[in-house]
């Protein structure tokens, strides 16, 4: 099994993105980077393990997610 240990900060967001993002919307992830992660997953068949503190907001059961996890 191939596994990608993903830390969201610095991978799907950055200081440069943080300076230009819309603070009136929940845009904590630079969505232009998502296709790159998707391509890696599709080419390798890897599973993602969130090694970020973002994992505390997420569950496969969406009713257990907070607003950050739903995003």
Order of alpha helices (4+ residues) and beta strands (2+ residues): beta-alpha-alpha-beta-alpha
